[in-house]
């Protein structure tokens, strides 16, 4: 099968917390390809090319988990279909193939990581890597298309809301828990609409989402449960958004915040970006930039590492999590070549001019 590493990774179903088989395969492939490869204490698949004590480190941080949902793995019309082909085993496999084939310049090592639990709020793999490395520069493995570079991701807040009320006859002029839940949600959307007034770009807007809502009764008490999510712009920390949310809640409601990630927007004027632009153009591509309204492991590591960081990888992110997830193999090979060219010119990473 073409793109054997990619196909083998996609064939190993690995929803979050069930990544062991795929991670073990990737470690074995990297070890056979000359990496110093191992699984770390979090379960991540890690491989290092170049001297272990090199003064400069490029972190290629992908993720090996996927959302649930089996998709039969097949090649059809030049595309590989399967869960994770786009999000984001395509990027991870491209990282590993490029690092294995590149002739690295002196003074550099490349660390390839297939992180676990990126698709759930724990981000266990990225948190472990964040706390054990301090790279010179980092590329996050997420689909942007082989000719586009992702510069930033919005922040995130998830909140579980629970409210209980004694059962009352429906003829009583007392709002039900369902009505109170609707009022809570209406206050959220009114706040978001007010805050977003005059802001055109989606990256800079608050984006609330009602993920689920339900009411149950035991005939003595009615209970509402709901989960609301927020995609947050730069300048609005999740802690601040949660503080606002608390003012909309009933006094006796239970609120549980989690999945709190700060937005991140990187700089275009650095050697990492310039090097990737050059690598794309060298293959005849026309590079572009994108800002994502979702979140990724960039949100987890960027603020701690404070180094140049982008996201890159083949595939159409509009296919993320969908039943039709598939990756054109020609685009995959293009991304491998872009990354290989970039890696072989790492010695110039700090020498590009600091302007576009």
C-alpha positions as CSV (number, residue, x, y, z in Angstrom):
1,X,0.0,0.0,0.0
2,X,1.4,3.5,-0.8
3,X,2.4,5.7,2.2
4,X,2.9,2.6,4.2
5,X,3.6,4.3,7.6
6,X,0.5,6.5,7.2
7,X,-1.7,3.5,6.2
8,X,-0.5,1.4,9.1
9,X,-1.1,4.1,11.6
10,X,-4.6,4.8,10.3
11,X,-5.3,1.1,10.3
12,X,-4.6,1.0,14.1
13,X,-7.8,2.4,15.6
14,X,-6.7,4.7,18.4
15,X,-9.5,6.8,20.0
16,X,-8.3,8.8,23.0
17,X,-7.1,6.7,25.9
18,X,-6.8,3.7,23.5
19,X,-3.6,4.7,21.7
20,X,-1.2,1.9,22.9
21,X,-1.2,-0.3,19.7
22,X,-0.7,2.6,17.4
23,X,2.0,4.2,19.6
24,X,3.9,0.9,19.9
25,X,3.8,0.5,16.1
26,X,5.1,4.1,15.6
27,X,7.9,3.6,18.1
28,X,8.9,0.4,16.3
29,X,8.9,2.1,12.9
30,X,11.0,5.0,14.2
31,X,13.5,2.6,15.9
32,X,13.9,0.6,12.7
33,X,14.4,4.0,10.9
34,X,17.3,5.0,13.0
35,X,15.6,7.1,15.7
36,X,16.2,6.9,19.4
37,X,12.6,5.8,20.0
38,X,10.6,5.0,23.1
39,X,7.2,5.5,24.8
40,X,7.3,8.0,27.6
41,X,5.5,7.9,31.0
42,X,2.4,9.5,29.5
43,X,2.2,6.9,26.7
44,X,3.4,9.2,23.9
45,X,5.4,7.7,21.0
46,X,8.7,9.6,20.9
47,X,11.6,9.5,18.5
48,X,14.8,11.6,18.4
49,X,16.9,12.1,15.3
50,X,20.3,13.7,15.6
51,X,22.6,13.9,18.6
52,X,20.8,13.5,21.9
53,X,22.8,16.4,23.4
54,X,22.5,18.8,20.4
55,X,22.2,22.4,21.5
56,X,19.1,23.1,19.3
57,X,15.9,21.1,19.3
58,X,13.0,21.2,16.8
59,X,9.9,19.7,18.3
60,X,7.5,18.1,15.8
61,X,4.5,17.5,18.1
62,X,1.7,15.5,16.5
63,X,-1.0,13.4,18.1
64,X,-1.7,9.8,17.7
65,X,-5.3,9.7,19.1
66,X,-8.5,10.2,17.2
67,X,-12.1,10.9,17.9
68,X,-14.2,7.7,18.0
69,X,-15.8,6.1,15.0
70,X,-14.3,3.4,12.8
71,X,-14.0,4.2,9.1
72,X,-13.0,1.3,6.8
73,X,-9.4,2.0,5.7
74,X,-9.0,2.0,1.9
75,X,-7.3,3.8,-0.9
76,X,-9.8,5.2,-3.4
77,X,-9.2,7.7,-6.3
78,X,-5.7,8.5,-4.9
79,X,-7.0,9.2,-1.3
80,X,-6.5,7.2,1.9
81,X,-9.8,6.9,3.8
82,X,-9.8,6.2,7.5
83,X,-10.3,7.7,10.9
84,X,-7.3,9.9,11.7
85,X,-6.1,10.2,8.1
86,X,-6.6,13.9,8.3
87,X,-6.8,14.6,12.1
88,X,-4.0,14.0,12.5
89,X,-2.1,10.9,11.7
90,X,-1.3,12.4,8.3
91,X,0.7,15.1,9.9
92,X,2.3,12.8,12.4
93,X,3.4,10.3,9.7
94,X,4.7,13.1,7.6
95,X,6.8,14.3,10.5
96,X,8.3,10.9,11.0
97,X,9.0,10.2,7.3
98,X,10.6,13.6,6.8
99,X,12.8,13.3,9.9
100,X,13.9,9.8,8.9
101,X,14.9,10.9,5.4
102,X,16.4,14.3,6.1
103,X,20.1,15.0,6.5
104,X,20.1,17.2,9.6
105,X,22.6,20.1,9.9
106,X,25.1,20.1,12.7
107,X,23.9,21.3,16.1
108,X,20.3,20.2,15.7
109,X,18.2,17.3,16.8
110,X,14.6,16.7,15.8
111,X,12.1,15.2,18.3
112,X,9.0,13.6,16.8
113,X,6.1,13.0,19.3
114,X,2.8,11.2,18.7
115,X,1.0,12.6,21.7
116,X,-2.0,10.9,23.4
117,X,-5.3,12.4,24.5
118,X,-5.3,15.5,22.3
119,X,-8.9,14.9,21.3
120,X,-10.2,15.1,24.9
121,X,-9.8,17.9,27.4
122,X,-7.0,16.2,29.4
123,X,-4.3,16.8,26.7
124,X,-2.3,14.4,28.8
125,X,0.4,13.8,26.2
126,X,1.1,17.4,25.4
127,X,1.2,18.4,29.0
128,X,3.8,15.8,29.7
129,X,5.9,16.9,26.7
130,X,5.5,20.5,27.7
131,X,7.0,19.8,31.1
132,X,9.9,17.8,29.9
133,X,11.2,19.7,26.8
134,X,12.3,23.2,26.1
135,X,12.7,23.4,22.3
136,X,14.2,26.0,20.1
137,X,11.2,25.9,17.8
138,X,8.1,23.8,17.4
139,X,5.7,22.6,14.6
140,X,2.4,21.2,15.7
141,X,1.0,18.4,13.5
142,X,-2.5,19.5,12.4
143,X,-4.1,19.7,8.9
144,X,-3.7,23.1,7.2
145,X,-3.1,21.9,3.7
146,X,0.4,21.2,2.3
147,X,0.8,24.9,1.3
148,X,-0.6,26.6,4.3
149,X,0.8,27.4,7.8
150,X,-1.4,27.8,10.8
151,X,-0.4,30.7,13.1
152,X,-2.9,30.4,15.9
153,X,-5.8,28.7,17.6
154,X,-8.6,30.1,19.7
155,X,-8.9,29.4,23.4
156,X,-11.5,27.1,25.0
157,X,-13.8,26.7,28.0
158,X,-16.1,23.9,28.8
159,X,-18.7,24.1,31.6
160,X,-21.1,21.5,33.0
161,X,-24.2,23.1,34.5
162,X,-26.6,21.4,36.9
163,X,-29.7,22.8,38.5
164,X,-32.4,21.0,40.6
165,X,-35.8,22.3,41.6
166,X,-38.7,20.6,43.6
167,X,-41.4,19.3,41.4
168,X,-44.3,21.7,41.0
169,X,-47.6,21.5,39.3
170,X,-47.4,22.9,35.8
171,X,-50.4,25.2,36.6
172,X,-48.2,27.0,39.1
173,X,-46.5,30.3,37.9
174,X,-43.1,28.8,38.6
175,X,-40.4,28.4,35.9
176,X,-39.4,24.9,35.2
177,X,-35.7,23.8,35.3
178,X,-35.9,23.6,31.6
179,X,-37.0,27.2,31.3
180,X,-34.3,28.3,33.8
181,X,-31.8,26.5,31.6
182,X,-33.0,28.3,28.5
183,X,-32.7,31.6,30.4
184,X,-29.2,30.8,31.3
185,X,-28.3,30.0,27.7
186,X,-30.1,33.2,26.5
187,X,-28.0,35.3,28.8
188,X,-24.8,33.6,27.5
189,X,-25.8,34.4,23.8
190,X,-26.8,37.9,24.7
191,X,-23.4,38.5,26.3
192,X,-21.5,37.0,23.4
193,X,-23.5,39.1,20.9
194,X,-22.8,42.2,22.8
195,X,-19.1,41.5,23.2
196,X,-18.8,40.6,19.5
197,X,-20.5,43.8,18.3
198,X,-18.3,45.4,15.6
199,X,-15.9,42.5,15.4
200,X,-15.9,40.9,11.9
201,X,-13.3,38.2,12.1
202,X,-14.3,34.9,13.6
203,X,-10.9,34.4,15.3
204,X,-11.5,37.5,17.5
205,X,-15.1,36.7,18.4
206,X,-16.5,34.7,21.4
207,X,-18.2,31.6,20.0
208,X,-20.6,29.9,22.5
209,X,-22.0,26.4,21.8
210,X,-24.7,24.5,23.6
211,X,-23.2,21.0,23.5
212,X,-26.0,19.2,25.2
213,X,-29.0,19.8,27.5
214,X,-31.3,17.4,29.3
215,X,-33.9,17.3,32.1
216,X,-34.8,14.4,34.3
217,X,-37.2,13.8,37.2
218,X,-37.7,11.4,40.0
219,X,-41.2,12.9,40.6
220,X,-40.0,14.7,43.7
221,X,-37.3,16.9,42.0
222,X,-36.5,18.0,38.5
223,X,-32.9,18.3,37.4
224,X,-31.4,20.1,34.5
225,X,-28.0,19.2,33.1
226,X,-26.3,21.0,30.3
227,X,-22.8,21.5,28.9
228,X,-21.8,24.7,27.2
229,X,-18.6,25.3,25.3
230,X,-16.8,28.4,24.3
231,X,-14.2,29.2,21.6
232,X,-12.4,32.2,23.0
233,X,-10.4,34.9,21.3
234,X,-7.0,36.3,22.3
235,X,-7.5,38.7,25.2
236,X,-10.3,36.7,26.9
237,X,-8.8,34.1,29.2
238,X,-11.1,31.2,30.1
239,X,-10.9,32.1,33.8
240,X,-12.4,35.5,32.9
241,X,-15.1,34.0,30.7
242,X,-16.1,31.6,33.5
243,X,-16.4,34.5,36.0
244,X,-18.8,36.2,33.6
245,X,-20.7,32.9,33.2
246,X,-21.2,32.5,37.0
247,X,-23.1,35.8,37.1
248,X,-25.8,34.3,34.8
249,X,-26.3,31.1,36.8
250,X,-29.0,30.5,39.5
251,X,-27.5,31.0,43.0
252,X,-27.8,27.3,43.8
253,X,-26.6,25.9,40.5
254,X,-23.5,23.7,40.2
255,X,-21.0,24.8,37.6
256,X,-17.9,22.7,36.7
257,X,-15.4,24.3,34.4
258,X,-12.8,22.3,32.5
259,X,-10.8,22.1,29.3
260,X,-9.5,25.6,29.9
261,X,-7.1,26.7,27.2
262,X,-5.8,30.2,26.4
263,X,-5.9,31.4,22.8
264,X,-2.6,31.7,21.0
265,X,-1.7,33.7,17.9
266,X,1.9,33.4,16.8
267,X,4.3,35.8,15.0
268,X,4.9,35.6,11.3
269,X,8.2,37.4,11.5
270,X,10.6,34.7,12.7
271,X,13.0,32.1,11.2
272,X,10.6,29.2,11.6
273,X,7.9,30.8,9.5
274,X,10.4,32.1,6.9
275,X,12.0,28.7,6.7
276,X,8.7,26.9,6.1
277,X,7.7,29.5,3.5
278,X,10.9,28.9,1.6
279,X,10.4,25.1,1.8
280,X,6.9,25.4,0.4
281,X,8.0,27.7,-2.4
282,X,11.0,25.5,-3.3
283,X,8.5,22.8,-4.3
284,X,6.5,25.2,-6.5
285,X,3.8,25.9,-3.8
286,X,2.1,29.2,-3.1
287,X,2.1,29.4,0.7
288,X,-0.6,31.1,2.8
289,X,-1.5,31.6,6.4
290,X,-4.6,30.5,8.5
291,X,-5.9,31.1,12.0
292,X,-8.1,28.2,13.4
293,X,-11.2,28.6,15.5
294,X,-10.7,25.3,17.3
295,X,-7.9,24.4,19.7
296,X,-4.9,22.1,19.5
297,X,-1.8,21.1,21.5
298,X,-0.4,24.5,20.4
299,X,-2.6,26.0,23.1
300,X,-1.1,23.7,25.7
301,X,2.6,24.2,25.0
302,X,3.0,27.6,23.3
303,X,2.7,29.9,26.4
304,X,5.1,27.8,28.4
305,X,7.8,27.3,25.7
306,X,7.7,30.9,24.4
307,X,9.5,29.8,21.2
308,X,8.6,30.2,17.5
309,X,5.6,27.8,16.9
310,X,3.3,27.0,14.0
311,X,1.0,24.2,13.0
312,X,1.4,22.4,9.7
313,X,0.2,19.2,8.0
314,X,-1.6,17.8,5.0
315,X,-5.3,17.5,4.6
316,X,-8.5,19.5,4.6
317,X,-9.4,20.4,8.2
318,X,-13.1,20.6,7.2
319,X,-12.9,16.7,7.1
320,X,-11.8,16.5,10.8
321,X,-14.1,14.2,12.8
322,X,-16.4,13.5,9.8
323,X,-17.5,10.1,8.4
324,X,-15.9,11.0,5.1
325,X,-12.4,11.7,6.5
326,X,-9.7,11.1,3.8
327,X,-6.4,12.4,2.7
328,X,-5.1,12.7,-0.8
329,X,-1.8,10.8,-1.0
330,X,-0.2,13.2,-3.4
331,X,-0.8,16.0,-0.9
332,X,0.7,13.8,1.9
333,X,3.8,13.2,-0.2
334,X,4.1,17.0,-0.9
335,X,4.0,17.7,2.9
336,X,6.7,15.1,3.5
337,X,8.9,16.8,1.0
338,X,8.2,20.3,2.3
339,X,9.2,19.2,5.8
340,X,12.3,17.3,4.6
341,X,13.5,20.5,2.8
342,X,12.8,22.5,5.9
343,X,14.7,20.1,8.2
344,X,17.7,20.1,5.9
345,X,17.9,23.9,6.2
346,X,17.5,24.2,9.9
347,X,20.9,25.8,10.2
348,X,19.4,28.9,8.6
349,X,16.4,29.0,10.9
350,X,17.8,32.0,12.9
351,X,19.3,33.7,9.8
352,X,16.1,34.6,7.9
353,X,15.2,38.3,8.0
354,X,12.7,39.2,10.6
355,X,10.2,40.8,8.2
356,X,7.9,39.6,5.5
